[in-house]
Amino acid sequence: MIATAALDAQQKTQCPGLLMIAQCGIETGWLHSAPQNNCFGIKEYAGCHGRQLLHTVEWFTDSELQWFLSKGDGRTAELVHPVQTDKRGAHKYAVQDWFSTFASLGDCFAKRAAMWDKGPYAKAADQYRQDNDLVSLVRNIAPIYAKDPAYADQVLAIIRQSDVQAAWQTAQREVTNNATA
C-alpha cells in the first residue's frame, strides 16, 4: 500500500517515492500509527480535510517554544527529561499540536508530494532535478523537515533496506503491467 501510494504521488509530482516510503515508515511505524490517514505528521493547513490534536515530539529553541505556545488552541509542550540539546541549542519537548486528517492514504501521499518542492524545500528539489542524487536530497531536506539530528541517517537506512527496495520494485512492475494490460 505504501509503495503504491508513493509511486502514484511520484508520477504526479516527481517527488521521489523512496523518500516518501522512508518518511512514512519513520512517522508511522509502517502505518501502525497513522491517525486519520496522516502518515507524514502533516500539520493542519488551510483547506485540510479535518484536524486532530495529537501528541508528538518537537525540538525547540527558546524563541521557537514561545512562538509555538503563543498559538494556543490546546497546544502544549513539556521538556523531555533528561534534557537533550541539539547543535542549534534546541531542546526536545513532548507536545500536543494540530495535525491534518486525510480521506485516504493516497490523499496524504499526494499532499506530501505536493509540498516537496515548495518553500523551504525548493532549493533542494531543484538540485535533485539536476543531479538525481537522492542521498543529497535527503541530507538537504532533513534539517528542514525534522528537528531530529539523526533524521537523514534514519531515512537513508530505510531506503536501503532490501524489503523497501523489493516493495518499490513490485509497485513499479504492477504499474507497468497495468499500463500494458
N, C-alpha and C positions, 0 to 999 in steps of 0.2 A: 504494500500500500504506500509506504513512504517513498520508495524508489519511483513508483509510477507517478505519484503526485509531483515529485521533484523533476522528473523528466518532462512532464506536461508543462510545468512552470518554466523550465529552462527553454523549451521550444518557443514559448511565447515571449520571453524576455531576455534570453541569453545569460541569465543568472546561472552560474554553474550548479548543476543538480547535486553533484557530490558534496559541495559546500552545504547546501540545504539539508541533505541527508544527515551529515555530521551534526549540524546545528540542532536538528530535530532530535537526534539521539541524545545529545547532551541535555537539551532543555527539558525533555520529557521522560528520559529513561526508556527510550524506544516505545513511546506512546503509553507508558504506564501512568503518566500524569500529563494529560493534555486537556485540561478543563475547557469545555465548550469548544473543542477543536483548535484551541490556541496552542500550537506546538513550537512556537518561537519566542514566547514571552513578549509578544507584541502588546505594547501599552495601548490604552484606549486612544482613539483618534476621532476626529470629526467624521461623522457618517459611518462609523463602525456598526456592525450588526447588533451589538449589545456590549455591555461591560460587566465586569465582575471584580470584586475586591479580593485579592489573593495575597498569600504570604510568599515572600521571596527573599533573596539576599542581594544587597547592593553595596558598592564601595563608594563612600562619600568623603570628600574633604569637608571641612567645617562649613565653608560657604555653600557647597552643594547640599549639605544636610539642611541648612537653614532654608534654602530655596525650596527643597522638596517638602519640608514640613509646612512651609508657608502656604502651599497649595491647599492644605486642609482636606475636606471631603472624605474623612475617615482614614487618611494616610497616617501611618505610624512608623517609627524607627527606633530600634533598640540596639545599642552597641553589643557586638558579639564578644564574649569573653572566652579564652584570653584575647585581649585586644590584638588585632592584626593590622599592620600598616603596610601599604604598598609604596612603590617608589615615588608616587606623586604626593605622598603624605595622607592618602585617603585611608579610612578605617572601614572595616567590614561591619555591616548592620543587617539585622533581621528586620524586614519591613513588611508593611501592607501597602499595596498600591493597586491602582485600577488597570486592568488588562482588558483587551478586546475579546469578544466572542466571535465565532465564525459558524456559518451554517454547515460547513463541511471542511474536511481536511484539505481538499483541493483549494478551497477558498483561502485558507490560511497560507498555503504554499504560494498561491498567486499574489497575495498581499506582500509576503516576504520577498518574493522575486521582484515585485514592482518597486520595492524600496532599495534594491541592491546598488543601483547606480545614481541615486538621488542624494542631495545634500552632502553630508559628510563622507559618504561612500563614493561620490562621483569621481574623484581623482584616482582612487584605487581601481574602480571599474574601468575607467579609460585606459589605465596602464594594462589591465588584464586583457582588454580588447586588442592591445598592441602586441603583447608578448605571450598571451595564453598561459601564463605562469600561475598555476593555482596556489602553489606554496606562497609566493609573494603576495597574492591577493589575500590569502588568509592572514598572513602576518600584518598586512597593511590595514585590514578592517577590524582585526581582533580588538585593538585598544579602543576603537570607536563603538563596536557592537557590545562588548562586555568589559566590565571593570576588572574581572578576574585576570591577574597577570599570567596565568597558565593557560588561558583560553585557546590561544593559537595552537599550542602544542597538543591540546586535547582534540581540537578539530582535526588537525593533521593526522593524529594517531588513528582516529576513527576512519578517515578517508582511506587510509592504507590497509584497513582490516580486510581480510580475504572475503568474509561474508558480505561486507558492504560492497566490495567490488563485484562479487557474484550477483547480488541483487540488482546492482546498476546495469550490469551486462544483460541480465534477464529482462529487465524493463525495456532496454533498448531493442532487444530481439523481438519482444512482444509488439512493440510499436512498428517495427519493420515488417513483421509478419502480418499485422492488421492492415498496414498500408498496401501490401501486395495482395491481400485476400479479396 
